[in-house]
């Protein structure tokens, strides 16, 4: 009986060793900073992408960007529709941007005109993929990054990262009424591909004393997108 117990103990130890070795032999978990750095590299290598922008806490008066959807192609092109508040009235503005020139189809017109996007409360959307001034700068300059929950979205594993962004940087990429205030960020990155899927930013976008939230959702990295300048009136 004693020998049988001893033999069983030895067999258990032999079986346990490879199991323990397997548990401890995996790759170390990617840190929050490493995941954001990989997401930046992936974004900077993307030739194009599709984005959807929504907002919460937008004003009901004045002029401001409140949402939009479109395609961005490298090096500096955009085509889509931006939702703006113009003099207190909501407006869906068809916009095309090519190499720094922004065209918009203004109300009650059938063609496109060259416009200064600042008059509608936004910057050049064609610059969103610029590695020095676009979306990826939000990933590069994120402070106090921490890993959040991991979940599956449409069959893809996505990891959240919370961070704080410099207000002056967010003003350059998006907007801010008080660049001295930092902006809270929640990024969602696909762990397999390293693609940034979602960026939720909360800060003083419309007024200095009240926070609002912009949510940017990205998809279709590297899709075949061709954007050309429209004939301008």
N, C-alpha and C positions, 0 to 999 in steps of 0.2 A: 504494500500500500504506500509506503514511504517513497519507494523508488518511482512508483507511478505518479505520485504528486510532484516529485522532483523533475521528472521528465516533462510533465505538463507545464511546470513553471519555466523550464528552459525553453520549451517551444513557444510559450507566450512571450518571453523576452525577445527571442529571435524574430517573431512576427512584429513586435512592437517597434524594434529598431528602425526598419525601413519606413514605417508609418511616421515615426517622429522625425526622421530625416527629411521625409517629404514635406512635413508641415513647416519645417524651418528652412527649407531650401528655396522658397519662392522669392521673386524679386521684391525689393522693398517698395512700399507704397510711394507713389509720386506725391511730392509736396504740392501745396497750393501754388507756390511761386513757379515750380517746374511745370505744372499743368497750364498755367497762364502763359508761360514762355513758349510752350509747345503750341498753344492755341494761336499766339501771335505769329509764329513761324508759318503755321498752316494758312493763316489769313493772308499773310504777306506773299505767299506763293500762289494764292488763288487768282486765276485770271478773270473771274467774274463771280457774282453771287446775286441772290435775290433777297430783298429785305422787306419787312413789314414793320412800320413804326406806329405805335399807339401811345396815348397819353392819358393821365388821370390828373385832375386838378387844374385843367386848362382854364384860362379866363374866358369871360363872355363879352369882353370889350377889348378894343385896341387891335393890334396886329401881331400875330404869333403863328408859329408852326405848331400844329396839334397832332399830325399824323401823316401817313403816306405809305406808298408801296411802289416798288420798282426794281429795276435791274441796274447793277453797277458793273462796268467792265474796265479793266486796266488798259491804258494807264489813267485815263481821267474822263470817263463817259458815264452818263446816267440817262435812263428813260423811264418815266413812270408818272404817277399822280401824287401830288402832295396836297394834304388837307391843311388849309391855312384859315386863320381868322383875319379878315381884312376889314378894318374900320368897324369891327363888331359883327360882321356878317361871315358865316361859314362859306368856304369856297373850295371846290375841288379843282386844283390847278394842274393841267397837263404840262409836264416839264421835260425838257431834253437839255443835257449839258454835254458839250464836247470840247475838250482841251481848253477849259477855262471860260468858255462862252456859254451862258445860260439862256435858253429860250423857253418861253411860256406862252400858252394859248390863253390869252386874257378873256374875261367875260365879254360876251356879245361879239366875238370875233371868230373867224373860221381858220385863220392862219396863226403862225407863231411870230412872236416879237422878241428881240433881244432885251433882256431885263437885268436889273440889278437885284439879285435874290434877297438882299438885305431889306428891301422895301416890303417884302412879304414875311420877314421874320426868320429867314434861314440863310445858310451859307451855300456854297457850291456843292451840290450832292455828288458831282462827278469826282470830288476829292476824297470820298469816303474810303477808298482803297489805297490811298497814298500812305506808304509806310511811315512817313515822317509827320503827317498831320491828320491822318484818318483814324478809323475805328481801332486799329491795332495799337495805337498809342495809349488807349485806355487800358489795354492789357499790360503794356510795358511799364506804365507808371503807377500801377495799383499798389497801394500801401496796406500793410497789416492784413495781408491775404490769409484767409483761413478756409480749410476744406469744410464743405457742408454735406448734405445728404446725397446719396447716390440713388438714382431711380431709372426706370426704363420708360422711354418715351418713343412710341411708334416702333417698338422693337429694338431701339438703340439705347445703350447704357449712357446716361448723362450724369456728370458730377457737378455739383454746385460749388462755387467759390465766392465767399463774401469778401469785400475789400472796401477801401476808401480811396477816392480819386481827388487829385488837386482841382479846386474849382476853376482855376485859370485854364487848365487843360480842357476841361469839359466845355468851357465857354468857346474855345477855339474849334472843337469838334462839333458841338451841338449849340448850346446857348447857356447863359447864366445871367441873372440879374445881380449877383453878388459873387464874383470870382474868388473873393477871400474865403468863402465858405467851402469846406470839402463836400464832396458828393458821395453818398452811400451807393455801392454797386453790388449787384448779385449776378454773377456770370454762371451760365450753364454750358459746360463743354462736353462734347461727345468723347468719351475716354478712348474709344477705338481709333477714330480718325483724327482726333485733336481739333475738330472743327467747332468754333464758337457757335452755339445754337441760339443763345438768348442772352441779352444784357438788359438788366432792369436797373435804372438809375433814378435815385431820389435826391432832389436838391432844389435850390431856389431858381428854378428855370424861368418862371414868369414874374414873380415878385420876390424881393429880397427877404421878406418876413414870413413867407409861407412856402412850404415844400410842395412840389409836384413830382410826378413820376413819368418817365419815358421808358417804354419797353420796346426793345429792338430785337426782332427775330430774324435769323439768317438761315438761308437754305440754298440749294442748287449751286454749291461751290463748283466752279470750273465749267458751268454749262456753256453751250455754244451761243453766245450773245453777240449780236451785231448792232451797233448804235451809230447812226449817222446824223449829221446836223440837218435840221429841216430848213426849207426855204423860209427866210424871214421876211415879214411884211416891211 
